[in-house]
Amino acid sequence: MTDLRVPGSDTRDVWEIYLSPTWMPALLVADELGVLESIADAPGSTDELSARLGLNGRALGSVLALLASLGYLAPRRGRYHVTDATRHHLIPSSPFYWGGVWAAMRQHSPLYDQLLRALTTPDPVEAMPQSSGRNKRGVDGWASGSLTPEAAASMTKYMHSHSAAAAVAVAQSDLFASTSRLLDVGGCSGVFSIALAARHQGLSCTIMDLPAVCAITPDFVKERGLEDRIDCYAADMFRDPWPQGYDAVFLSNIFHDWRPATCLTLARHAFDVLLPGGTINVHEMLLADDGAGPRTAAAFSVLMAASTQGQQFTFAQLESLLTDAGFVDIDCYSTSPLHSVVRGRKP
Ligand SMILES: C[S@@+](CC[C@H](N)C(=O)[O-])C[C@H]1O[C@@H](n2cnc3c(N)ncnc32)[C@H](O)[C@@H]1O
């Protein structure tokens, strides 16, 4: 991994506050579903535990990584083991078990309900994302390709704040210093394209997003006076054709919303629209290969498992996914203390 971090890109303090509300729900579901008791009886990998307990492995993997990063599990040779803290406070047979507290806390956590549903619902086999049809906000609107103007307006503001520091960090890494045309898939407010175009005078960007978002994005671009080099392309990335002829495709916080099979479909679309030698660039918070965190990425993964159809990935998982899509020379660049760009090249 090449370290391209710059001062000012360290947002670990706000991320800790933003994501600490995932800690308790992760512990509550593990308690409710007997995950910790089962590991105390026999250590297991995510796949073994998911088969043993009949739970969704994608969501379970996020919960296990977070509990490991909090010190309740220890991964050894690919299997999770319980720690002393778990034996004392989280196993029903212990005289110091906190079960009475956990029972009360379940009543107060909407995220717990969402996470419980994610762990107990199997993934569909189709690569096309499924909409539950319950509402047009968030991931349901994304999956069906139709977002209300109100949902688009609040999501665009949210993502702009959420990603501003990470975007400047990517721009300052100079990973795109020699790029001419970049396609920013799910580019939202244009937070990354704006930072990149402001840094590199020779770069033009296309922000591709749903029509309701593309109705708002030009305001963000005009505010920075970059409308001559940043345009918007309104499309449903799952159902519509993608624009062609880019030397870089950028996807930030996109893969983490979807199952690996859906991400593979997106990676193949990116491959198709890139010029030979062009690069796919997946900007995400990466999980460690040993399944023990880091805590912020693991907590983010629990949030994604509860509220989207996705999870955070390890570098090894993204490398394998991009290889399956046809990319070569896959490498990882750390752009901030929390974020990385995984880049692959179209031969
Ligand atoms: C989590 S946000 C990421 C925004 C931005 N890339 C960032 O990192 O801050 C996901 C983005 O993907 C867009 N998106 C979701 N589903 C889409 C679809 N079916 N077609 C096009 N864009 C979609 C959303 O509108 C949103 O802007």
PDBQT file of the ligand as one rigid body, heavy atoms in Angstrom, charges set to zero:
ROOT
HETATM    1  C1  LIG A 401     -23.604   6.848  -0.605  1.00  0.00    +0.000 C 
HETATM    2  S1  LIG A 401     -23.883   8.020  -1.849  1.00  0.00    +0.000 S 
HETATM    3  C2  LIG A 401     -22.217   8.369  -2.378  1.00  0.00    +0.000 C 
HETATM    4  C3  LIG A 401     -22.065   9.774  -2.877  1.00  0.00    +0.000 C 
HETATM    5  C4  LIG A 401     -20.636  10.205  -3.193  1.00  0.00    +0.000 C 
HETATM    6  N1  LIG A 401     -20.049   9.369  -4.223  1.00  0.00    +0.000 N 
HETATM    7  C5  LIG A 401     -19.795  10.225  -1.951  1.00  0.00    +0.000 C 
HETATM    8  O1  LIG A 401     -18.944   9.359  -1.762  1.00  0.00    +0.000 OA
HETATM    9  O2  LIG A 401     -19.997  11.137  -1.143  1.00  0.00    +0.000 OA
HETATM   10  C6  LIG A 401     -24.525   7.024  -3.168  1.00  0.00    +0.000 C 
HETATM   11  C7  LIG A 401     -24.804   7.808  -4.425  1.00  0.00    +0.000 C 
HETATM   12  O3  LIG A 401     -25.197   6.866  -5.446  1.00  0.00    +0.000 OA
HETATM   13  C8  LIG A 401     -26.317   7.366  -6.112  1.00  0.00    +0.000 C 
HETATM   14  N2  LIG A 401     -27.114   6.257  -6.654  1.00  0.00    +0.000 N 
HETATM   15  C9  LIG A 401     -27.736   5.306  -5.945  1.00  0.00    +0.000 A 
HETATM   16  N3  LIG A 401     -28.443   4.496  -6.752  1.00  0.00    +0.000 NA
HETATM   17  C10 LIG A 401     -28.253   4.951  -8.007  1.00  0.00    +0.000 A 
HETATM   18  C11 LIG A 401     -28.732   4.521  -9.263  1.00  0.00    +0.000 A 
HETATM   19  N4  LIG A 401     -29.583   3.494  -9.383  1.00  0.00    +0.000 N 
HETATM   20  N5  LIG A 401     -28.307   5.200 -10.353  1.00  0.00    +0.000 NA
HETATM   21  C12 LIG A 401     -27.474   6.276 -10.236  1.00  0.00    +0.000 A 
HETATM   22  N6  LIG A 401     -27.012   6.731  -9.053  1.00  0.00    +0.000 NA
HETATM   23  C13 LIG A 401     -27.397   6.072  -7.938  1.00  0.00    +0.000 A 
HETATM   24  C14 LIG A 401     -27.086   8.110  -5.014  1.00  0.00    +0.000 C 
HETATM   25  O4  LIG A 401     -28.059   8.995  -5.538  1.00  0.00    +0.000 OA
HETATM   26  C15 LIG A 401     -25.953   8.791  -4.273  1.00  0.00    +0.000 C 
HETATM   27  O5  LIG A 401     -25.627  10.011  -4.849  1.00  0.00    +0.000 OA
ENDROOT
TORSDOF 0
